[in-house]
């Protein structure tokens, strides 16, 4: 499959609002691929020994027990396992670690307020999640981000999304307060999705960039999703004055959480289409080793965004990046980019 088609698939996979990966709810799924990230100077061989499972084995019965073993490997501060669908009928197991003296993506403290969404907003968000699930089961669905928020080709989903535009306008102050202050992560996650439908996008950018450091994964996912759509509109119409800082996206490439890294990389592919030196220099200074690890992942859909970013950081023309990917000449290309 062509690289550009693969990128489209990656974006489609990552844009489902608040879709959070995790261990699959099936009995003893088997592992098709094991990949690592965050290693720095930690030995993959020693991590595999502590992992004590390999390709073809069932997923370990206790995620926590394996993470604890990994954290006893020298140089490891923290470890995290994530099983992601799918390699054929098997799962992909990602082994992430935070190594000593490696960059650390810091989350904000969890808020503890009692703010909650208005009932019409909360209900519409629940209806949206149910409609998205039904649409996904029915077959391929496309969506447009040209208006700065998602509008689905599925009529039922789109009708709810269009309603969210009015609800976000009518209740913006309360939605903003929930996103920043609510002690209920599910409320904040809903707010991160709905606030992206606000009519004046530049007014909610700061709220969403703050939410990218939320301690809850689903809130961060919703914030990235909303910001990525707003970035599309900002690139189309410069007069709107939309400015999205790349800092937290770039810092997130060093996160211990696999979904943070993949979502951030996909968003940065869009944010670097114009090859802004300001953005590319930050990536080069902050996250080059992380991108190299991700670009080497065995699952091509997951590796492609990092591969594209590496090429852009290295100043490689877009056609050469695509050609290197198509020829499956990844390792030589990654070495060239790192030099």
C-alpha positions, 0 to 999 in steps of 0.5 A: 500500500502506498505511504500516503494511503497508509497515512490516511489510515493512521489518521482515520484510526486516531481521530475517533473521538476519545477512542482509548486503546487498552488490553483487549477484552477477550480471553487470553489473546495471543501476541503477534508483535512485541515492540518497545519505546523509551529504551534510551540506554536500557537493553532490550534483551534485559527487558525481554527477559523480564517480560517473560513472554514472546511473540506467539504467547498469550498476553500475560495474566497480570499486567501489573506484575509484568510492569513491576518486573520491568521496573526492576531492570537497571535504568528503568524508572517506570514501565507500561504495557499496552496491547493494541489491535491487531496483527492479523488475529493477534494483538500488538504488545507495546512495552514502554519504559521511562529510563533514568535521565530521559525526558519526562512528560509531566501531567498536571495534578487532577482537579477536584471541583464539582463542575458538571456538564449541562444535561443536554451536552452530556446526553448529546455526547453519550449519543455521539459515542453510541452513534460512532460505535454503530457507524463503525460496525456498519462499515467504513466511515469518512469525516471532514475536519475542514470546519475545524471539527469533525463532521462524519459522512454517517448521517446519524453521527453528523446530526449529533455533531451538528447539534454539538455546535449549538450546544458548545456555543450556548454553554461554552463557559460551563464546558470550559469550567468542566474541562479545567476544574471537574474532578470527574475524568469522564466529564472532562473527557466529554468537555474536551470533545464538545469544546472543539465544536465552539464557533470561535475556535481560537478562544478554546485553543488554550483550554485544549492545550492545557487539557493535553496535560490532563492526568487522564488518557481519555481527556488528553485524547479528546484534546488532541483530537479537537486541536488537530481539527482546529489546526486544519481550519487554521491552516486553511484560513490564516485570517482567523488568527488560530495559533496552536503551539506545538510544544505539548505535542512534541513533549508528548512524543516522550510520554510513557503512554503509547497512545499519547505518542501515536496521537501526538505524532499523527497531529504533528504530521499535520502541523509540520506540513508547511515545514515551519523551522520553529516546529521542526527545530523543537522536535529535533531538540526534544524528541529525535530519539523517540521518533527514531524508536517509533519509526522502527516499529514493526507495525507499519501504520504505527511507524509511518507518522514518526517516519515522516516527521524524521524525514521532515526534521532532516530536511528530506524532500517529501518525495524522497521520504515517500520513496524510502518508505515505499522501498521499505528502506527504513533503517538506512533512512532513519540513520541518515535522518539521525545524522 
